[in-house]
Amino acid sequence: MFDHVKCIVSFTTMTCHVYDTTYYKILAIIICDMKFENIKLQQIMWMKLNDIMVKHGFSKLNFKGFMVDHTQTNHNAIRIIYSCGDANVKMVDRK
């Protein structure tokens, strides 16, 4: 799940949340300030998140699903990085 808020004047702040089954809470795992919603910017954010997760030992990413607002940009960025969301389908090459 991620959302957009206005933390900085003339910027949009995108926050990605996950439900942690250990703590039984929703935790923010990445926060990104952007001048505007853009597919390329969001792709960079998701790729950086993936790189950080791999660096810390989470190489098998298996998100159970995504919850986004109505903006098509959000849906498109997720589809480009994570494909259809099926764990059996390979992710798009990020390089």
N, C-alpha and C positions, 0 to 999 in steps of 0.2 A: 504494500500500500504506500502510495506517496501523495503528497499534496503540495500546493503552491500557496505561499503567503507573502506578505510584503513586510520583510524585516528591515530592509534598507530602501530608502527613498529611490524611486525609479528602477529598482531591481525586483525580480521575483525570486523568492527563496524556495527551492524544491527540496523536500525532505522525504527520504525513503524510510519506511518503518517495517519492522518484522515482528511477528509474535514469537517470543522466546518461550519454549515449553519448559525450560528449566526454572525460569523466574515467574512464569505465568503472567507476563506483562508485554506490552507493545513497546519496543525499543527503536529509537532512531539509529540507523546504521550509516547514513550518509546525508550530508546537508550541502547544497550547492546554490550559490547566488548567481543569477544570470540576468543580463540586461533584458532579454526576451526569451520566450520559449522557442527553441530551435532544435530540430532533429539532430544536427551535428553536435551541438553542445551536450544534449542528453546522451548521445552515444558515447561521447568522451567520458561523461560521468559514470555510466554503467561499465565501461571498459576499465576505468580506474578502480571502481569497486571490485570488479572481478580480479584484477591484478593484486589488490590488497588482500582479498580473501585467499587467493592462491599462495601469496607470500606467507600468510599465517596458517597454512595447512588445510585450508578448505578448498581443495582442488575439484571436488565433485559437487558442483553447484546443482541444487535441485529445488528451485523455488516451486512451491505448490500452486502458485497462481499470482496474478497481479490485480490490484485494484487501483484504477486511475480515474481522474476526473474526465470530463467530457471532451477534453482537447485531443484532437486526432494526432497531434505531434507526440504526445505521450505514448499512445498505442503504437505508432510507427517506430519510434525509437526502440521500444521493447521488442517488437517483432524482428527488427534488424539484428539486434544483439542476441536474443534468446529464441528466435524462430517462433514456432507455434506454442511453446511452453511445454510440450511433451518431452519428458526426460529421455525418451528413446530416440528422439530426433536430434541430430548433431547441431551444435551451435554454429553460427556463421563465423568464418575465420575473421578474427578481429585485427589482423595485421595489415 
